[in-house]
């Protein structure tokens, strides 16, 4: 039986609405941390102009690969192993990168590696879309996000909801400019950075 994330089921259509606009001119997208594969299958199916490359850490590859075999459309590539801490990333250059609910479960050093890796594989023009909870100038967008951050840090002191401004600095160092900040349901955002031609 395939693993199912209820959060993915709830947020896949709002995210798709944003990606449909932000990735409109892209042809290839790398997804970092594809998890159960529900997003990858859904987005690839509804954005057939994209070649979608899902990735996951080694331990999560099996369930992800199973979903892709059973449900994946033709434009969804087989899943590959990718650890953002690797240098260089074992992937081809792409027009877009997407990641959902990953930066707050990584150590900060891995977040730095994430942006370094994106900077190395993203074409110009190119777009990076990151979905999840974020802070602004150290402030949470909701009480539930503050509670979630406390839970994350109790579980793993190296994890936690990231400040948008700190991410902007990393993105800037990778040659990316913040282009949009979409408010999403359940106190989440989709941040969009672009590399200009």
C-alpha positions as a LaTeX table, in Angstrom:
\begin{tabular}{lrrr}
\hline
Residue & $x$ (\AA) & $y$ (\AA) & $z$ (\AA) \\
\hline
Unk1 & 0.00 & 0.00 & 0.00 \\
Unk2 & 1.37 & 3.41 & $-0.99$ \\
Unk3 & 2.20 & 5.89 & 1.74 \\
Unk4 & $-0.14$ & 8.88 & 1.82 \\
Unk5 & 0.53 & 12.31 & 3.32 \\
Unk6 & $-2.71$ & 14.08 & 4.21 \\
Unk7 & $-0.87$ & 17.41 & 4.10 \\
Unk8 & 0.13 & 16.73 & 0.48 \\
Unk9 & $-3.47$ & 15.96 & $-0.41$ \\
Unk10 & $-4.63$ & 19.22 & 1.15 \\
Unk11 & $-1.98$ & 21.51 & $-0.33$ \\
Unk12 & $-1.34$ & 20.02 & $-3.79$ \\
Unk13 & $-3.98$ & 22.07 & $-5.62$ \\
Unk14 & $-3.09$ & 25.46 & $-4.07$ \\
Unk15 & 0.58 & 24.79 & $-4.87$ \\
Unk16 & $-0.31$ & 23.69 & $-8.39$ \\
Unk17 & $-2.13$ & 26.99 & $-8.97$ \\
Unk18 & 1.09 & 28.86 & $-8.16$ \\
Unk19 & 3.40 & 26.53 & $-10.08$ \\
Unk20 & 1.21 & 26.71 & $-13.16$ \\
Unk21 & 2.03 & 30.41 & $-13.38$ \\
Unk22 & 5.59 & 30.47 & $-12.06$ \\
Unk23 & 6.84 & 27.50 & $-14.13$ \\
Unk24 & 4.93 & 28.40 & $-17.30$ \\
Unk25 & 8.04 & 28.93 & $-19.45$ \\
Unk26 & 10.11 & 26.12 & $-17.92$ \\
Unk27 & 10.70 & 22.79 & $-19.62$ \\
Unk28 & 12.56 & 20.85 & $-16.92$ \\
Unk29 & 12.06 & 20.87 & $-13.15$ \\
Unk30 & 14.05 & 19.25 & $-10.36$ \\
Unk31 & 12.07 & 18.50 & $-7.19$ \\
Unk32 & 14.13 & 18.34 & $-4.00$ \\
Unk33 & 12.73 & 16.00 & $-1.35$ \\
Unk34 & 9.80 & 14.40 & $-3.17$ \\
Unk35 & 8.67 & 12.38 & $-0.15$ \\
Unk36 & 5.68 & 10.17 & $-0.92$ \\
Unk37 & 5.63 & 11.36 & $-4.55$ \\
Unk38 & 2.09 & 12.69 & $-4.35$ \\
Unk39 & 3.21 & 16.18 & $-5.37$ \\
Unk40 & 5.42 & 14.89 & $-8.18$ \\
Unk41 & 2.64 & 12.78 & $-9.69$ \\
Unk42 & 0.04 & 15.53 & $-9.35$ \\
Unk43 & 2.17 & 18.35 & $-10.70$ \\
Unk44 & 3.63 & 16.34 & $-13.59$ \\
Unk45 & 0.15 & 15.17 & $-14.59$ \\
Unk46 & $-1.26$ & 18.70 & $-14.63$ \\
Unk47 & 1.83 & 20.39 & $-16.11$ \\
Unk48 & 2.55 & 18.12 & $-19.08$ \\
Unk49 & 4.93 & 20.65 & $-20.69$ \\
Unk50 & 7.41 & 19.92 & $-17.88$ \\
Unk51 & 9.91 & 17.10 & $-17.57$ \\
Unk52 & 9.70 & 16.50 & $-13.81$ \\
Unk53 & 12.64 & 14.93 & $-11.94$ \\
Unk54 & 11.79 & 13.73 & $-8.41$ \\
Unk55 & 14.51 & 13.13 & $-5.81$ \\
Unk56 & 14.81 & 11.83 & $-2.28$ \\
Unk57 & 17.37 & 10.69 & 0.24 \\
Unk58 & 18.31 & 7.03 & $-0.01$ \\
Unk59 & 15.94 & 5.77 & 2.69 \\
Unk60 & 12.90 & 7.31 & 1.01 \\
Unk61 & 13.61 & 6.21 & $-2.55$ \\
Unk62 & 11.73 & 2.89 & $-2.41$ \\
Unk63 & 8.23 & 4.20 & $-1.63$ \\
Unk64 & 8.73 & 7.16 & $-3.97$ \\
Unk65 & 9.83 & 4.92 & $-6.84$ \\
Unk66 & 6.85 & 2.63 & $-6.26$ \\
Unk67 & 4.34 & 5.48 & $-6.58$ \\
Unk68 & 5.99 & 6.76 & $-9.74$ \\
Unk69 & 5.83 & 3.32 & $-11.36$ \\
Unk70 & 2.16 & 2.87 & $-10.41$ \\
Unk71 & 0.81 & 6.40 & $-10.94$ \\
Unk72 & 3.37 & 8.53 & $-12.76$ \\
Unk73 & 2.58 & 10.16 & $-16.12$ \\
Unk74 & 5.09 & 9.91 & $-19.00$ \\
Unk75 & 6.77 & 13.25 & $-18.17$ \\
Unk76 & 7.66 & 12.09 & $-14.62$ \\
Unk77 & 11.18 & 10.64 & $-14.57$ \\
Unk78 & 12.27 & 7.77 & $-12.29$ \\
Unk79 & 13.27 & 9.01 & $-8.85$ \\
Unk80 & 16.95 & 9.51 & $-8.12$ \\
Unk81 & 18.91 & 9.80 & $-4.88$ \\
Unk82 & 19.93 & 13.33 & $-4.00$ \\
Unk83 & 21.41 & 14.66 & $-0.78$ \\
Unk84 & 21.64 & 18.45 & $-0.93$ \\
Unk85 & 24.94 & 18.23 & 0.97 \\
Unk86 & 26.57 & 16.50 & $-2.01$ \\
Unk87 & 28.85 & 18.57 & $-4.19$ \\
Unk88 & 28.25 & 18.66 & $-7.06$ \\
Unk89 & 24.67 & 17.41 & $-7.34$ \\
Unk90 & 24.37 & 14.37 & $-9.67$ \\
Unk91 & 21.77 & 15.99 & $-11.93$ \\
Unk92 & 21.55 & 17.80 & $-15.25$ \\
Unk93 & 20.88 & 21.52 & $-15.45$ \\
Unk94 & 17.21 & 22.51 & $-15.24$ \\
Unk95 & 14.93 & 25.47 & $-15.83$ \\
Unk96 & 13.18 & 25.15 & $-12.49$ \\
Unk97 & 13.62 & 23.76 & $-8.98$ \\
Unk98 & 10.76 & 23.02 & $-6.57$ \\
Unk99 & 10.82 & 21.93 & $-2.96$ \\
Unk100 & 8.08 & 21.62 & $-0.35$ \\
Unk101 & 8.40 & 21.38 & 3.41 \\
Unk102 & 12.13 & 20.69 & 3.41 \\
Unk103 & 14.09 & 23.72 & 4.62 \\
Unk104 & 12.67 & 23.59 & 8.15 \\
Unk105 & 13.68 & 19.95 & 8.64 \\
Unk106 & 17.27 & 20.44 & 7.42 \\
Unk107 & 20.18 & 21.70 & 9.48 \\
Unk108 & 21.15 & 25.26 & 8.54 \\
Unk109 & 24.33 & 24.02 & 6.89 \\
Unk110 & 22.19 & 21.84 & 4.61 \\
Unk111 & 20.00 & 24.86 & 3.79 \\
Unk112 & 23.18 & 26.64 & 2.71 \\
Unk113 & 24.08 & 23.58 & 0.60 \\
Unk114 & 20.57 & 23.62 & $-0.88$ \\
Unk115 & 21.00 & 27.12 & $-2.27$ \\
Unk116 & 24.56 & 26.45 & $-3.40$ \\
Unk117 & 23.33 & 23.38 & $-5.30$ \\
Unk118 & 20.40 & 25.23 & $-6.83$ \\
Unk119 & 22.76 & 27.95 & $-7.98$ \\
Unk120 & 24.91 & 25.36 & $-9.71$ \\
Unk121 & 22.13 & 23.51 & $-11.61$ \\
Unk122 & 19.65 & 26.28 & $-12.45$ \\
Unk123 & 19.68 & 27.69 & $-15.96$ \\
Unk124 & 19.33 & 31.37 & $-16.78$ \\
Unk125 & 16.54 & 32.26 & $-16.95$ \\
Unk126 & 15.41 & 29.91 & $-14.23$ \\
Unk127 & 13.04 & 29.77 & $-11.26$ \\
Unk128 & 13.16 & 28.33 & $-7.75$ \\
Unk129 & 9.88 & 27.75 & $-5.88$ \\
Unk130 & 9.97 & 26.77 & $-2.20$ \\
Unk131 & 6.80 & 25.95 & $-0.24$ \\
Unk132 & 6.53 & 25.83 & 3.53 \\
Unk133 & 6.30 & 27.90 & 6.72 \\
Unk134 & 8.64 & 30.87 & 7.09 \\
Unk135 & 9.37 & 33.68 & 9.53 \\
Unk136 & 9.74 & 37.37 & 8.63 \\
Unk137 & 12.23 & 39.50 & 10.59 \\
Unk138 & 12.21 & 36.78 & 13.25 \\
Unk139 & 8.41 & 36.84 & 13.64 \\
Unk140 & 6.08 & 33.92 & 12.99 \\
Unk141 & 3.05 & 34.33 & 10.75 \\
Unk142 & 0.82 & 32.49 & 13.23 \\
Unk143 & 0.73 & 31.01 & 16.71 \\
Unk144 & 0.51 & 27.53 & 15.21 \\
Unk145 & 3.77 & 28.12 & 13.31 \\
Unk146 & 5.48 & 29.21 & 16.54 \\
Unk147 & 4.28 & 26.00 & 18.21 \\
Unk148 & 5.40 & 23.96 & 15.20 \\
Unk149 & 8.84 & 25.56 & 15.37 \\
Unk150 & 9.16 & 24.67 & 19.07 \\
Unk151 & 8.22 & 21.08 & 18.22 \\
Unk152 & 10.81 & 20.95 & 15.43 \\
Unk153 & 13.60 & 22.30 & 17.62 \\
Unk154 & 12.75 & 19.93 & 20.49 \\
Unk155 & 12.92 & 17.01 & 18.08 \\
Unk156 & 16.09 & 18.26 & 16.36 \\
Unk157 & 17.84 & 21.43 & 17.59 \\
Unk158 & 19.38 & 21.94 & 14.13 \\
Unk159 & 15.99 & 22.21 & 12.42 \\
Unk160 & 13.39 & 24.99 & 12.58 \\
Unk161 & 11.33 & 27.45 & 10.59 \\
Unk162 & 13.68 & 29.69 & 8.60 \\
Unk163 & 13.74 & 33.47 & 8.28 \\
Unk164 & 12.86 & 34.67 & 4.81 \\
Unk165 & 15.56 & 37.34 & 5.02 \\
Unk166 & 18.28 & 34.78 & 5.74 \\
Unk167 & 17.11 & 32.70 & 2.79 \\
Unk168 & 17.17 & 35.80 & 0.59 \\
Unk169 & 20.84 & 36.29 & 1.44 \\
Unk170 & 21.66 & 32.70 & 0.46 \\
Unk171 & 19.65 & 33.02 & $-2.73$ \\
Unk172 & 21.37 & 36.28 & $-3.60$ \\
Unk173 & 24.76 & 34.64 & $-3.21$ \\
Unk174 & 23.56 & 31.98 & $-5.67$ \\
Unk175 & 22.57 & 34.63 & $-8.24$ \\
Unk176 & 18.83 & 34.57 & $-7.52$ \\
Unk177 & 16.39 & 37.42 & $-6.84$ \\
Unk178 & 13.19 & 37.12 & $-4.81$ \\
Unk179 & 10.38 & 37.59 & $-7.35$ \\
Unk180 & 7.21 & 36.60 & $-5.46$ \\
Unk181 & 5.89 & 35.58 & $-2.06$ \\
Unk182 & 2.58 & 33.76 & $-2.35$ \\
Unk183 & 0.39 & 33.40 & 0.74 \\
Unk184 & $-0.83$ & 29.81 & 0.96 \\
Unk185 & $-3.39$ & 27.99 & 3.13 \\
Unk186 & $-2.53$ & 26.78 & 6.64 \\
Unk187 & $-0.02$ & 29.58 & 7.34 \\
Unk188 & 2.41 & 28.57 & 4.60 \\
Unk189 & 4.04 & 30.53 & 1.78 \\
Unk190 & 5.49 & 29.77 & $-1.64$ \\
Unk191 & 8.63 & 31.82 & $-2.13$ \\
Unk192 & 9.78 & 32.32 & $-5.71$ \\
Unk193 & 13.30 & 33.30 & $-6.76$ \\
Unk194 & 14.41 & 33.91 & $-10.32$ \\
Unk195 & 17.69 & 33.89 & $-12.16$ \\
Unk196 & 17.50 & 36.42 & $-14.94$ \\
Unk197 & 18.68 & 35.72 & $-18.48$ \\
\hline
\end{tabular}
